[in-house]
């Protein structure tokens, strides 16, 4: 998550892995109950005290998961 702002995620795409969207996930989570469908690679790279919190925030929202690469930092 290069250059990600606080409470934002960089979402990368298969078609062009160098381009990404910067999305304020924290705000979306508070305002909606959307579900996540994860495939390919998922990298959670936050500060040492926030990685566990971030995983707990998203784990109950995962509807479908077919990851080939999972990286959880710190």
mmCIF file of the N, C-alpha and C atoms, coordinates in Angstrom:
data_MODEL
# 
_entry.id   MODEL 
# 
loop_
_atom_site.group_PDB 
_atom_site.id 
_atom_site.type_symbol 
_atom_site.label_atom_id 
_atom_site.label_alt_id 
_atom_site.label_comp_id 
_atom_site.label_asym_id 
_atom_site.label_entity_id 
_atom_site.label_seq_id 
_atom_site.pdbx_PDB_ins_code 
_atom_site.Cartn_x 
_atom_site.Cartn_y 
_atom_site.Cartn_z 
_atom_site.occupancy 
_atom_site.B_iso_or_equiv 
_atom_site.pdbx_formal_charge 
_atom_site.auth_seq_id 
_atom_site.auth_comp_id 
_atom_site.auth_asym_id 
_atom_site.auth_atom_id 
_atom_site.pdbx_PDB_model_num 
ATOM 1   N N  . UNK A 1 1  ? 0.827   -1.177  0.000   1.00 0.00 ? 1  UNK A N  1 
ATOM 2   C CA . UNK A 1 1  ? 0.000   0.000   0.000   1.00 0.00 ? 1  UNK A CA 1 
ATOM 3   C C  . UNK A 1 1  ? 0.874   1.244   0.000   1.00 0.00 ? 1  UNK A C  1 
ATOM 4   N N  . UNK A 1 2  ? 1.472   1.503   -1.079  1.00 0.00 ? 2  UNK A N  1 
ATOM 5   C CA . UNK A 1 2  ? 2.346   2.652   -1.179  1.00 0.00 ? 2  UNK A CA 1 
ATOM 6   C C  . UNK A 1 2  ? 1.565   3.946   -1.134  1.00 0.00 ? 2  UNK A C  1 
ATOM 7   N N  . UNK A 1 3  ? 2.042   4.864   -0.370  1.00 0.00 ? 3  UNK A N  1 
ATOM 8   C CA . UNK A 1 3  ? 1.468   6.206   -0.275  1.00 0.00 ? 3  UNK A CA 1 
ATOM 9   C C  . UNK A 1 3  ? 0.000   6.206   0.129   1.00 0.00 ? 3  UNK A C  1 
ATOM 10  N N  . UNK A 1 4  ? -0.436  5.197   0.848   1.00 0.00 ? 4  UNK A N  1 
ATOM 11  C CA . UNK A 1 4  ? -1.826  5.169   1.294   1.00 0.00 ? 4  UNK A CA 1 
ATOM 12  C C  . UNK A 1 4  ? -2.026  6.158   2.435   1.00 0.00 ? 4  UNK A C  1 
ATOM 13  N N  . UNK A 1 5  ? -3.131  6.842   2.390   1.00 0.00 ? 5  UNK A N  1 
ATOM 14  C CA . UNK A 1 5  ? -3.463  7.758   3.461   1.00 0.00 ? 5  UNK A CA 1 
ATOM 15  C C  . UNK A 1 5  ? -4.043  6.976   4.626   1.00 0.00 ? 5  UNK A C  1 
ATOM 16  N N  . UNK A 1 6  ? -4.148  7.618   5.777   1.00 0.00 ? 6  UNK A N  1 
ATOM 17  C CA . UNK A 1 6  ? -4.712  6.955   6.946   1.00 0.00 ? 6  UNK A CA 1 
ATOM 18  C C  . UNK A 1 6  ? -6.137  6.504   6.644   1.00 0.00 ? 6  UNK A C  1 
ATOM 19  N N  . UNK A 1 7  ? -6.455  5.266   7.007   1.00 0.00 ? 7  UNK A N  1 
ATOM 20  C CA . UNK A 1 7  ? -7.765  4.658   6.799   1.00 0.00 ? 7  UNK A CA 1 
ATOM 21  C C  . UNK A 1 7  ? -8.151  4.539   5.330   1.00 0.00 ? 7  UNK A C  1 
ATOM 22  N N  . UNK A 1 8  ? -7.175  4.538   4.441   1.00 0.00 ? 8  UNK A N  1 
ATOM 23  C CA . UNK A 1 8  ? -7.437  4.347   3.020   1.00 0.00 ? 8  UNK A CA 1 
ATOM 24  C C  . UNK A 1 8  ? -6.690  3.109   2.534   1.00 0.00 ? 8  UNK A C  1 
ATOM 25  N N  . UNK A 1 9  ? -7.225  2.489   1.519   1.00 0.00 ? 9  UNK A N  1 
ATOM 26  C CA . UNK A 1 9  ? -6.575  1.344   0.890   1.00 0.00 ? 9  UNK A CA 1 
ATOM 27  C C  . UNK A 1 9  ? -6.264  1.687   -0.543  1.00 0.00 ? 9  UNK A C  1 
ATOM 28  N N  . UNK A 1 10 ? -5.158  1.168   -1.035  1.00 0.00 ? 10 UNK A N  1 
ATOM 29  C CA . UNK A 1 10 ? -4.855  1.229   -2.463  1.00 0.00 ? 10 UNK A CA 1 
ATOM 30  C C  . UNK A 1 10 ? -5.344  -0.079  -3.065  1.00 0.00 ? 10 UNK A C  1 
ATOM 31  N N  . UNK A 1 11 ? -6.264  -0.001  -3.994  1.00 0.00 ? 11 UNK A N  1 
ATOM 32  C CA . UNK A 1 11 ? -6.831  -1.173  -4.648  1.00 0.00 ? 11 UNK A CA 1 
ATOM 33  C C  . UNK A 1 11 ? -6.206  -1.288  -6.035  1.00 0.00 ? 11 UNK A C  1 
ATOM 34  N N  . UNK A 1 12 ? -5.482  -2.401  -6.264  1.00 0.00 ? 12 UNK A N  1 
ATOM 35  C CA . UNK A 1 12 ? -4.793  -2.629  -7.531  1.00 0.00 ? 12 UNK A CA 1 
ATOM 36  C C  . UNK A 1 12 ? -5.609  -3.576  -8.402  1.00 0.00 ? 12 UNK A C  1 
ATOM 37  N N  . UNK A 1 13 ? -5.367  -3.534  -9.698  1.00 0.00 ? 13 UNK A N  1 
ATOM 38  C CA . UNK A 1 13 ? -6.130  -4.323  -10.652 1.00 0.00 ? 13 UNK A CA 1 
ATOM 39  C C  . UNK A 1 13 ? -5.209  -5.234  -11.455 1.00 0.00 ? 13 UNK A C  1 
ATOM 40  N N  . UNK A 1 14 ? -5.755  -6.365  -11.890 1.00 0.00 ? 14 UNK A N  1 
ATOM 41  C CA . UNK A 1 14 ? -4.986  -7.326  -12.679 1.00 0.00 ? 14 UNK A CA 1 
ATOM 42  C C  . UNK A 1 14 ? -4.558  -6.768  -14.027 1.00 0.00 ? 14 UNK A C  1 
ATOM 43  N N  . UNK A 1 15 ? -5.399  -5.958  -14.650 1.00 0.00 ? 15 UNK A N  1 
ATOM 44  C CA . UNK A 1 15 ? -5.100  -5.472  -15.998 1.00 0.00 ? 15 UNK A CA 1 
ATOM 45  C C  . UNK A 1 15 ? -3.861  -4.593  -16.032 1.00 0.00 ? 15 UNK A C  1 
ATOM 46  N N  . UNK A 1 16 ? -3.686  -3.750  -15.039 1.00 0.00 ? 16 UNK A N  1 
ATOM 47  C CA . UNK A 1 16 ? -2.503  -2.900  -14.953 1.00 0.00 ? 16 UNK A CA 1 
ATOM 48  C C  . UNK A 1 16 ? -2.109  -2.774  -13.490 1.00 0.00 ? 16 UNK A C  1 
ATOM 49  N N  . UNK A 1 17 ? -1.217  -3.646  -13.014 1.00 0.00 ? 17 UNK A N  1 
ATOM 50  C CA . UNK A 1 17 ? -0.879  -3.665  -11.584 1.00 0.00 ? 17 UNK A CA 1 
ATOM 51  C C  . UNK A 1 17 ? -0.146  -2.419  -11.092 1.00 0.00 ? 17 UNK A C  1 
ATOM 52  N N  . UNK A 1 18 ? 0.223   -1.518  -11.984 1.00 0.00 ? 18 UNK A N  1 
ATOM 53  C CA . UNK A 1 18 ? 0.881   -0.285  -11.560 1.00 0.00 ? 18 UNK A CA 1 
ATOM 54  C C  . UNK A 1 18 ? -0.122  0.823   -11.249 1.00 0.00 ? 18 UNK A C  1 
ATOM 55  N N  . UNK A 1 19 ? -1.357  0.663   -11.700 1.00 0.00 ? 19 UNK A N  1 
ATOM 56  C CA . UNK A 1 19 ? -2.402  1.640   -11.426 1.00 0.00 ? 19 UNK A CA 1 
ATOM 57  C C  . UNK A 1 19 ? -3.261  1.169   -10.268 1.00 0.00 ? 19 UNK A C  1 
ATOM 58  N N  . UNK A 1 20 ? -3.725  2.103   -9.456  1.00 0.00 ? 20 UNK A N  1 
ATOM 59  C CA . UNK A 1 20 ? -4.566  1.735   -8.323  1.00 0.00 ? 20 UNK A CA 1 
ATOM 60  C C  . UNK A 1 20 ? -5.537  2.862   -7.994  1.00 0.00 ? 20 UNK A C  1 
ATOM 61  N N  . UNK A 1 21 ? -6.576  2.498   -7.242  1.00 0.00 ? 21 UNK A N  1 
ATOM 62  C CA . UNK A 1 21 ? -7.507  3.464   -6.687  1.00 0.00 ? 21 UNK A CA 1 
ATOM 63  C C  . UNK A 1 21 ? -7.212  3.590   -5.199  1.00 0.00 ? 21 UNK A C  1 
ATOM 64  N N  . UNK A 1 22 ? -7.271  4.782   -4.683  1.00 0.00 ? 22 UNK A N  1 
ATOM 65  C CA . UNK A 1 22 ? -7.101  5.005   -3.253  1.00 0.00 ? 22 UNK A CA 1 
ATOM 66  C C  . UNK A 1 22 ? -8.496  5.209   -2.672  1.00 0.00 ? 22 UNK A C  1 
ATOM 67  N N  . UNK A 1 23 ? -8.950  4.258   -1.861  1.00 0.00 ? 23 UNK A N  1 
ATOM 68  C CA . UNK A 1 23 ? -10.318 4.265   -1.359  1.00 0.00 ? 23 UNK A CA 1 
ATOM 69  C C  . UNK A 1 23 ? -10.316 4.367   0.161   1.00 0.00 ? 23 UNK A C  1 
ATOM 70  N N  . UNK A 1 24 ? -11.147 5.251   0.688   1.00 0.00 ? 24 UNK A N  1 
ATOM 71  C CA . UNK A 1 24 ? -11.284 5.422   2.137   1.00 0.00 ? 24 UNK A CA 1 
ATOM 72  C C  . UNK A 1 24 ? -12.171 4.304   2.684   1.00 0.00 ? 24 UNK A C  1 
ATOM 73  N N  . UNK A 1 25 ? -11.564 3.145   2.916   1.00 0.00 ? 25 UNK A N  1 
ATOM 74  C CA . UNK A 1 25 ? -12.307 1.969   3.368   1.00 0.00 ? 25 UNK A CA 1 
ATOM 75  C C  . UNK A 1 25 ? -12.959 2.204   4.727   1.00 0.00 ? 25 UNK A C  1 
ATOM 76  N N  . UNK A 1 26 ? -12.259 2.865   5.629   1.00 0.00 ? 26 UNK A N  1 
ATOM 77  C CA . UNK A 1 26 ? -12.812 3.109   6.964   1.00 0.00 ? 26 UNK A CA 1 
ATOM 78  C C  . UNK A 1 26 ? -14.154 3.801   6.919   1.00 0.00 ? 26 UNK A C  1 
ATOM 79  N N  . UNK A 1 27 ? -14.281 4.811   6.091   1.00 0.00 ? 27 UNK A N  1 
ATOM 80  C CA . UNK A 1 27 ? -15.544 5.544   5.959   1.00 0.00 ? 27 UNK A CA 1 
ATOM 81  C C  . UNK A 1 27 ? -16.620 4.669   5.320   1.00 0.00 ? 27 UNK A C  1 
ATOM 82  N N  . UNK A 1 28 ? -16.239 3.886   4.305   1.00 0.00 ? 28 UNK A N  1 
ATOM 83  C CA . UNK A 1 28 ? -17.215 3.007   3.652   1.00 0.00 ? 28 UNK A CA 1 
ATOM 84  C C  . UNK A 1 28 ? -17.735 1.950   4.615   1.00 0.00 ? 28 UNK A C  1 
ATOM 85  N N  . UNK A 1 29 ? -16.853 1.391   5.444   1.00 0.00 ? 29 UNK A N  1 
ATOM 86  C CA . UNK A 1 29 ? -17.266 0.369   6.397   1.00 0.00 ? 29 UNK A CA 1 
ATOM 87  C C  . UNK A 1 29 ? -18.296 0.904   7.373   1.00 0.00 ? 29 UNK A C  1 
ATOM 88  N N  . UNK A 1 30 ? -18.136 2.145   7.779   1.00 0.00 ? 30 UNK A N  1 
ATOM 89  C CA . UNK A 1 30 ? -19.063 2.727   8.743   1.00 0.00 ? 30 UNK A CA 1 
ATOM 90  C C  . UNK A 1 30 ? -20.422 3.023   8.123   1.00 0.00 ? 30 UNK A C  1 
ATOM 91  N N  . UNK A 1 31 ? -20.457 3.272   6.813   1.00 0.00 ? 31 UNK A N  1 
ATOM 92  C CA . UNK A 1 31 ? -21.686 3.690   6.150   1.00 0.00 ? 31 UNK A CA 1 
ATOM 93  C C  . UNK A 1 31 ? -22.424 2.572   5.430   1.00 0.00 ? 31 UNK A C  1 
ATOM 94  N N  . UNK A 1 32 ? -21.825 1.400   5.297   1.00 0.00 ? 32 UNK A N  1 
ATOM 95  C CA . UNK A 1 32 ? -22.468 0.348   4.518   1.00 0.00 ? 32 UNK A CA 1 
ATOM 96  C C  . UNK A 1 32 ? -22.126 -1.022  5.090   1.00 0.00 ? 32 UNK A C  1 
ATOM 97  N N  . UNK A 1 33 ? -22.765 -2.026  4.538   1.00 0.00 ? 33 UNK A N  1 
ATOM 98  C CA . UNK A 1 33 ? -22.523 -3.419  4.947   1.00 0.00 ? 33 UNK A CA 1 
ATOM 99  C C  . UNK A 1 33 ? -22.050 -4.244  3.754   1.00 0.00 ? 33 UNK A C  1 
ATOM 100 N N  . UNK A 1 34 ? -21.274 -3.629  2.838   1.00 0.00 ? 34 UNK A N  1 
ATOM 101 C CA . UNK A 1 34 ? -20.853 -4.357  1.647   1.00 0.00 ? 34 UNK A CA 1 
ATOM 102 C C  . UNK A 1 34 ? -19.945 -5.533  2.005   1.00 0.00 ? 34 UNK A C  1 
ATOM 103 N N  . UNK A 1 35 ? -19.925 -6.524  1.118   1.00 0.00 ? 35 UNK A N  1 
ATOM 104 C CA . UNK A 1 35 ? -19.115 -7.727  1.292   1.00 0.00 ? 35 UNK A CA 1 
ATOM 105 C C  . UNK A 1 35 ? -17.929 -7.693  0.343   1.00 0.00 ? 35 UNK A C  1 
ATOM 106 N N  . UNK A 1 36 ? -16.858 -8.370  0.730   1.00 0.00 ? 36 UNK A N  1 
ATOM 107 C CA . UNK A 1 36 ? -15.644 -8.415  -0.079  1.00 0.00 ? 36 UNK A CA 1 
ATOM 108 C C  . UNK A 1 36 ? -15.524 -9.760  -0.780  1.00 0.00 ? 36 UNK A C  1 
ATOM 109 N N  . UNK A 1 37 ? -15.063 -9.725  -2.005  1.00 0.00 ? 37 UNK A N  1 
ATOM 110 C CA . UNK A 1 37 ? -14.708 -10.923 -2.742  1.00 0.00 ? 37 UNK A CA 1 
ATOM 111 C C  . UNK A 1 37 ? -13.240 -10.773 -3.107  1.00 0.00 ? 37 UNK A C  1 
ATOM 112 N N  . UNK A 1 38 ? -12.404 -11.560 -2.465  1.00 0.00 ? 38 UNK A N  1 
ATOM 113 C CA . UNK A 1 38 ? -10.963 -11.446 -2.647  1.00 0.00 ? 38 UNK A CA 1 
ATOM 114 C C  . UNK A 1 38 ? -10.462 -12.542 -3.573  1.00 0.00 ? 38 UNK A C  1 
ATOM 115 N N  . UNK A 1 39 ? -9.620  -12.149 -4.524  1.00 0.00 ? 39 UNK A N  1 
ATOM 116 C CA . UNK A 1 39 ? -8.980  -13.139 -5.396  1.00 0.00 ? 39 UNK A CA 1 
ATOM 117 C C  . UNK A 1 39 ? -7.596  -12.629 -5.759  1.00 0.00 ? 39 UNK A C  1 
ATOM 118 N N  . UNK A 1 40 ? -6.731  -13.532 -6.167  1.00 0.00 ? 40 UNK A N  1 
ATOM 119 C CA . UNK A 1 40 ? -5.372  -13.138 -6.534  1.00 0.00 ? 40 UNK A CA 1 
ATOM 120 C C  . UNK A 1 40 ? -4.532  -12.880 -5.301  1.00 0.00 ? 40 UNK A C  1 
ATOM 121 N N  . UNK A 1 41 ? -4.046  -11.657 -5.149  1.00 0.00 ? 41 UNK A N  1 
ATOM 122 C CA . UNK A 1 41 ? -3.140  -11.300 -4.071  1.00 0.00 ? 41 UNK A CA 1 
ATOM 123 C C  . UNK A 1 41 ? -3.803  -10.300 -3.129  1.00 0.00 ? 41 UNK A C  1 
ATOM 124 N N  . UNK A 1 42 ? -3.641  -10.517 -1.825  1.00 0.00 ? 42 UNK A N  1 
ATOM 125 C CA . UNK A 1 42 ? -4.114  -9.563  -0.819  1.00 0.00 ? 42 UNK A CA 1 
ATOM 126 C C  . UNK A 1 42 ? -2.937  -9.255  0.103   1.00 0.00 ? 42 UNK A C  1 
ATOM 127 N N  . UNK A 1 43 ? -2.606  -7.980  0.222   1.00 0.00 ? 43 UNK A N  1 
ATOM 128 C CA . UNK A 1 43 ? -1.505  -7.549  1.087   1.00 0.00 ? 43 UNK A CA 1 
ATOM 129 C C  . UNK A 1 43 ? -2.061  -6.572  2.107   1.00 0.00 ? 43 UNK A C  1 
ATOM 130 N N  . UNK A 1 44 ? -1.903  -6.883  3.359   1.00 0.00 ? 44 UNK A N  1 
ATOM 131 C CA . UNK A 1 44 ? -2.281  -5.965  4.427   1.00 0.00 ? 44 UNK A CA 1 
ATOM 132 C C  . UNK A 1 44 ? -0.986  -5.500  5.080   1.00 0.00 ? 44 UNK A C  1 
ATOM 133 N N  . UNK A 1 45 ? -0.587  -4.283  4.763   1.00 0.00 ? 45 UNK A N  1 
ATOM 134 C CA . UNK A 1 45 ? 0.691   -3.755  5.223   1.00 0.00 ? 45 UNK A CA 1 
ATOM 135 C C  . UNK A 1 45 ? 0.442   -2.423  5.919   1.00 0.00 ? 45 UNK A C  1 
ATOM 136 N N  . UNK A 1 46 ? 0.171   -2.488  7.210   1.00 0.00 ? 46 UNK A N  1 
ATOM 137 C CA . UNK A 1 46 ? -0.085  -1.289  7.994   1.00 0.00 ? 46 UNK A CA 1 
ATOM 138 C C  . UNK A 1 46 ? 0.907   -1.234  9.141   1.00 0.00 ? 46 UNK A C  1 
ATOM 139 N N  . UNK A 1 47 ? 0.720   -0.312  10.046  1.00 0.00 ? 47 UNK A N  1 
ATOM 140 C CA . UNK A 1 47 ? 1.619   -0.190  11.186  1.00 0.00 ? 47 UNK A CA 1 
ATOM 141 C C  . UNK A 1 47 ? 1.508   -1.376  12.126  1.00 0.00 ? 47 UNK A C  1 
ATOM 142 N N  . UNK A 1 48 ? 2.491   -1.557  13.003  1.00 0.00 ? 48 UNK A N  1 
ATOM 143 C CA . UNK A 1 48 ? 2.528   -2.726  13.882  1.00 0.00 ? 48 UNK A CA 1 
ATOM 144 C C  . UNK A 1 48 ? 1.317   -2.844  14.808  1.00 0.00 ? 48 UNK A C  1 
ATOM 145 N N  . UNK A 1 49 ? 0.690   -1.759  15.159  1.00 0.00 ? 49 UNK A N  1 
ATOM 146 C CA . UNK A 1 49 ? -0.449  -1.808  16.069  1.00 0.00 ? 49 UNK A CA 1 
ATOM 147 C C  . UNK A 1 49 ? -1.789  -1.820  15.357  1.00 0.00 ? 49 UNK A C  1 
ATOM 148 N N  . UNK A 1 50 ? -1.788  -1.709  14.038  1.00 0.00 ? 50 UNK A N  1 
ATOM 149 C CA . UNK A 1 50 ? -3.059  -1.605  13.318  1.00 0.00 ? 50 UNK A CA 1 
ATOM 150 C C  . UNK A 1 50 ? -3.373  -2.791  12.419  1.00 0.00 ? 50 UNK A C  1 
ATOM 151 N N  . UNK A 1 51 ? -2.401  -3.646  12.114  1.00 0.00 ? 51 UNK A N  1 
ATOM 152 C CA . UNK A 1 51 ? -2.652  -4.768  11.207  1.00 0.00 ? 51 UNK A CA 1 
ATOM 153 C C  . UNK A 1 51 ? -3.730  -5.691  11.753  1.00 0.00 ? 51 UNK A C  1 
ATOM 154 N N  . UNK A 1 52 ? -3.638  -6.080  13.026  1.00 0.00 ? 52 UNK A N  1 
ATOM 155 C CA . UNK A 1 52 ? -4.627  -6.976  13.629  1.00 0.00 ? 52 UNK A CA 1 
ATOM 156 C C  . UNK A 1 52 ? -6.009  -6.328  13.610  1.00 0.00 ? 52 UNK A C  1 
ATOM 157 N N  . UNK A 1 53 ? -6.084  -5.067  13.932  1.00 0.00 ? 53 UNK A N  1 
ATOM 158 C CA . UNK A 1 53 ? -7.365  -4.351  13.911  1.00 0.00 ? 53 UNK A CA 1 
ATOM 159 C C  . UNK A 1 53 ? -7.954  -4.337  12.509  1.00 0.00 ? 53 UNK A C  1 
ATOM 160 N N  . UNK A 1 54 ? -7.121  -4.083  11.505  1.00 0.00 ? 54 UNK A N  1 
ATOM 161 C CA . UNK A 1 54 ? -7.596  -4.028  10.120  1.00 0.00 ? 54 UNK A CA 1 
ATOM 162 C C  . UNK A 1 54 ? -8.121  -5.396  9.682   1.00 0.00 ? 54 UNK A C  1 
ATOM 163 N N  . UNK A 1 55 ? -7.422  -6.466  10.006  1.00 0.00 ? 55 UNK A N  1 
ATOM 164 C CA . UNK A 1 55 ? -7.874  -7.810  9.648   1.00 0.00 ? 55 UNK A CA 1 
ATOM 165 C C  . UNK A 1 55 ? -9.200  -8.120  10.336  1.00 0.00 ? 55 UNK A C  1 
ATOM 166 N N  . UNK A 1 56 ? -9.334  -7.744  11.604  1.00 0.00 ? 56 UNK A N  1 
ATOM 167 C CA . UNK A 1 56 ? -10.597 -7.961  12.313  1.00 0.00 ? 56 UNK A CA 1 
ATOM 168 C C  . UNK A 1 56 ? -11.734 -7.175  11.680  1.00 0.00 ? 56 UNK A C  1 
ATOM 169 N N  . UNK A 1 57 ? -11.452 -5.987  11.175  1.00 0.00 ? 57 UNK A N  1 
ATOM 170 C CA . UNK A 1 57 ? -12.480 -5.172  10.528  1.00 0.00 ? 57 UNK A CA 1 
ATOM 171 C C  . UNK A 1 57 ? -13.007 -5.817  9.256   1.00 0.00 ? 57 UNK A C  1 
ATOM 172 N N  . UNK A 1 58 ? -12.133 -6.446  8.495   1.00 0.00 ? 58 UNK A N  1 
ATOM 173 C CA . UNK A 1 58 ? -12.567 -6.973  7.205   1.00 0.00 ? 58 UNK A CA 1 
ATOM 174 C C  . UNK A 1 58 ? -12.956 -8.448  7.233   1.00 0.00 ? 58 UNK A C  1 
ATOM 175 N N  . UNK A 1 59 ? -12.502 -9.211  8.211   1.00 0.00 ? 59 UNK A N  1 
ATOM 176 C CA . UNK A 1 59 ? -12.715 -10.666 8.180   1.00 0.00 ? 59 UNK A CA 1 
ATOM 177 C C  . UNK A 1 59 ? -14.192 -11.043 8.119   1.00 0.00 ? 59 UNK A C  1 
ATOM 178 N N  . UNK A 1 60 ? -15.050 -10.353 8.841   1.00 0.00 ? 60 UNK A N  1 
ATOM 179 C CA . UNK A 1 60 ? -16.477 -10.696 8.822   1.00 0.00 ? 60 UNK A CA 1 
ATOM 180 C C  . UNK A 1 60 ? -17.181 -10.231 7.557   1.00 0.00 ? 60 UNK A C  1 
ATOM 181 N N  . UNK A 1 61 ? -16.493 -9.462  6.718   1.00 0.00 ? 61 UNK A N  1 
ATOM 182 C CA . UNK A 1 61 ? -17.090 -8.978  5.482   1.00 0.00 ? 61 UNK A CA 1 
ATOM 183 C C  . UNK A 1 61 ? -16.681 -9.808  4.266   1.00 0.00 ? 61 UNK A C  1 
ATOM 184 N N  . UNK A 1 62 ? -15.811 -10.779 4.447   1.00 0.00 ? 62 UNK A N  1 
ATOM 185 C CA . UNK A 1 62 ? -15.369 -11.597 3.314   1.00 0.00 ? 62 UNK A CA 1 
ATOM 186 C C  . UNK A 1 62 ? -16.465 -12.586 2.949   1.00 0.00 ? 62 UNK A C  1 
ATOM 187 N N  . UNK A 1 63 ? -16.955 -12.469 1.728   1.00 0.00 ? 63 UNK A N  1 
ATOM 188 C CA . UNK A 1 63 ? -18.009 -13.353 1.229   1.00 0.00 ? 63 UNK A CA 1 
ATOM 189 C C  . UNK A 1 63 ? -17.421 -14.515 0.441   1.00 0.00 ? 63 UNK A C  1 
ATOM 190 N N  . UNK A 1 64 ? -16.373 -14.228 -0.309  1.00 0.00 ? 64 UNK A N  1 
ATOM 191 C CA . UNK A 1 64 ? -15.747 -15.231 -1.151  1.00 0.00 ? 64 UNK A CA 1 
ATOM 192 C C  . UNK A 1 64 ? -14.252 -14.954 -1.170  1.00 0.00 ? 64 UNK A C  1 
ATOM 193 N N  . UNK A 1 65 ? -13.462 -16.006 -1.100  1.00 0.00 ? 65 UNK A N  1 
ATOM 194 C CA . UNK A 1 65 ? -12.013 -15.811 -1.062  1.00 0.00 ? 65 UNK A CA 1 
ATOM 195 C C  . UNK A 1 65 ? -11.332 -16.913 -1.856  1.00 0.00 ? 65 UNK A C  1 
ATOM 196 N N  . UNK A 1 66 ? -10.588 -16.517 -2.882  1.00 0.00 ? 66 UNK A N  1 
ATOM 197 C CA . UNK A 1 66 ? -9.799  -17.471 -3.664  1.00 0.00 ? 66 UNK A CA 1 
ATOM 198 C C  . UNK A 1 66 ? -8.412  -16.870 -3.899  1.00 0.00 ? 66 UNK A C  1 
ATOM 199 N N  . UNK A 1 67 ? -7.732  -16.592 -2.810  1.00 0.00 ? 67 UNK A N  1 
ATOM 200 C CA . UNK A 1 67 ? -6.419  -15.959 -2.886  1.00 0.00 ? 67 UNK A CA 1 
ATOM 201 C C  . UNK A 1 67 ? -5.347  -16.960 -3.276  1.00 0.00 ? 67 UNK A C  1 
ATOM 202 N N  . UNK A 1 68 ? -4.381  -16.484 -4.044  1.00 0.00 ? 68 UNK A N  1 
ATOM 203 C CA . UNK A 1 68 ? -3.209  -17.288 -4.353  1.00 0.00 ? 68 UNK A CA 1 
ATOM 204 C C  . UNK A 1 68 ? -2.000  -16.754 -3.604  1.00 0.00 ? 68 UNK A C  1 
ATOM 205 N N  . UNK A 1 69 ? -2.130  -15.542 -3.028  1.00 0.00 ? 69 UNK A N  1 
ATOM 206 C CA . UNK A 1 69 ? -1.027  -14.922 -2.292  1.00 0.00 ? 69 UNK A CA 1 
ATOM 207 C C  . UNK A 1 69 ? -1.616  -14.042 -1.198  1.00 0.00 ? 69 UNK A C  1 
ATOM 208 N N  . UNK A 1 70 ? -1.339  -14.388 0.053   1.00 0.00 ? 70 UNK A N  1 
ATOM 209 C CA . UNK A 1 70 ? -1.792  -13.603 1.205   1.00 0.00 ? 70 UNK A CA 1 
ATOM 210 C C  . UNK A 1 70 ? -0.568  -13.140 1.979   1.00 0.00 ? 70 UNK A C  1 
ATOM 211 N N  . UNK A 1 71 ? -0.444  -11.823 2.146   1.00 0.00 ? 71 UNK A N  1 
ATOM 212 C CA . UNK A 1 71 ? 0.702   -11.259 2.866   1.00 0.00 ? 71 UNK A CA 1 
ATOM 213 C C  . UNK A 1 71 ? 0.171   -10.330 3.955   1.00 0.00 ? 71 UNK A C  1 
ATOM 214 N N  . UNK A 1 72 ? 0.484   -10.661 5.199   1.00 0.00 ? 72 UNK A N  1 
ATOM 215 C CA . UNK A 1 72 ? 0.095   -9.826  6.324   1.00 0.00 ? 72 UNK A CA 1 
ATOM 216 C C  . UNK A 1 72 ? 1.379   -9.380  7.007   1.00 0.00 ? 72 UNK A C  1 
ATOM 217 N N  . UNK A 1 73 ? 1.607   -8.078  6.981   1.00 0.00 ? 73 UNK A N  1 
ATOM 218 C CA . UNK A 1 73 ? 2.849   -7.512  7.508   1.00 0.00 ? 73 UNK A CA 1 
ATOM 219 C C  . UNK A 1 73 ? 2.673   -7.087  8.961   1.00 0.00 ? 73 UNK A C  1 
ATOM 220 N N  . UNK A 1 74 ? 3.810   -7.024  9.654   1.00 0.00 ? 74 UNK A N  1 
ATOM 221 C CA . UNK A 1 74 ? 3.861   -6.574  11.047  1.00 0.00 ? 74 UNK A CA 1 
ATOM 222 C C  . UNK A 1 74 ? 2.962   -7.397  11.938  1.00 0.00 ? 74 UNK A C  1 
# 
